[in-house]
Amino acid sequence: MTPEAKLQQKMVKLFKQSGILAHKMECSSTRGWPDLTLIYPSGVVVFVEVKTPRGTTSTYQDKIHAQIRERKGIVYVIDSIEQAHTLCQSH
């Protein structure tokens, strides 16, 4: 398992423990789609791109993230459990 996959796994566990519906997206037909979809108890839907601390987003990811944001969607790029904890409290 890659370091990014391990980090995603820890984040999904944390989100679920916080009462957030968290799903790892397997979207092979759309390059750049965010890794995780979160649905908060409030009904807010958030997309999360998980990177390792030195990781960067690709051109495809930047394009998809921009398209989501243009439609008033919420997308975060996070690289630590600390940032995931912050997201647990944000919506």
C-alpha positions in Angstrom: 0.0 0.0 0.0 1.3 3.4 -0.9 1.9 6.1 1.7 -1.0 8.1 0.2 -3.3 5.1 0.3 -2.4 4.6 4.0 -3.1 8.2 4.7 -6.5 8.0 2.9 -7.4 4.9 4.9 -6.6 6.7 8.2 -8.6 9.7 7.1 -11.7 7.7 6.1 -11.6 6.0 9.5 -11.4 9.4 11.3 -14.2 10.9 9.2 -16.5 7.9 9.9 -15.7 8.0 13.6 -16.8 11.7 13.5 -20.2 10.8 12.0 -19.3 11.8 8.5 -20.2 9.5 5.6 -16.9 9.0 3.8 -16.3 7.1 0.6 -13.2 6.4 -1.4 -14.0 7.1 -5.0 -12.8 4.8 -7.7 -13.3 6.9 -10.7 -11.2 5.4 -13.5 -13.3 7.0 -16.2 -12.6 10.6 -15.0 -9.0 11.5 -14.5 -8.4 13.9 -11.7 -11.6 13.3 -9.7 -11.0 13.8 -5.9 -10.2 10.8 -3.8 -12.9 11.0 -1.2 -16.5 12.2 -1.0 -17.7 13.3 2.4 -21.3 13.8 3.4 -21.7 15.6 6.8 -24.7 15.1 9.1 -25.7 18.6 8.1 -26.0 17.5 4.4 -23.0 19.4 3.2 -21.1 17.4 0.5 -17.3 17.9 0.4 -14.7 16.4 -2.0 -11.2 15.7 -0.7 -8.0 15.2 -2.6 -5.4 13.4 -0.4 -1.8 14.0 -1.0 1.3 13.1 0.9 3.1 16.1 2.4 5.3 16.5 -0.6 2.7 15.5 -3.1 1.2 17.9 -5.7 -1.9 17.9 -7.7 -1.8 17.0 -11.4 -3.1 19.2 -14.2 -6.1 16.9 -14.5 -6.9 17.3 -10.8 -6.5 21.0 -10.9 -9.0 21.2 -13.9 -11.6 18.9 -12.2 -11.2 20.8 -8.9 -11.8 24.1 -10.7 -14.9 22.7 -12.4 -16.3 21.6 -9.1 -15.7 25.0 -7.5 -17.2 26.8 -10.5 -20.4 24.9 -9.6 -20.2 26.0 -5.9 -18.8 22.6 -4.9 -16.3 22.3 -2.0 -12.9 20.7 -2.7 -10.0 20.5 -0.3 -6.5 19.2 -0.9 -5.1 17.9 2.4 -1.9 16.1 3.4 -2.2 15.3 7.1 -4.4 13.8 9.8 -4.3 17.2 11.5 -6.0 18.7 8.4 -8.5 15.9 8.4 -9.3 16.6 12.1 -10.0 20.3 11.1 -12.3 19.1 8.3 -14.2 17.0 10.8 -15.2 20.2 12.7 -15.8 22.4 9.6 -19.2 21.7 8.3 
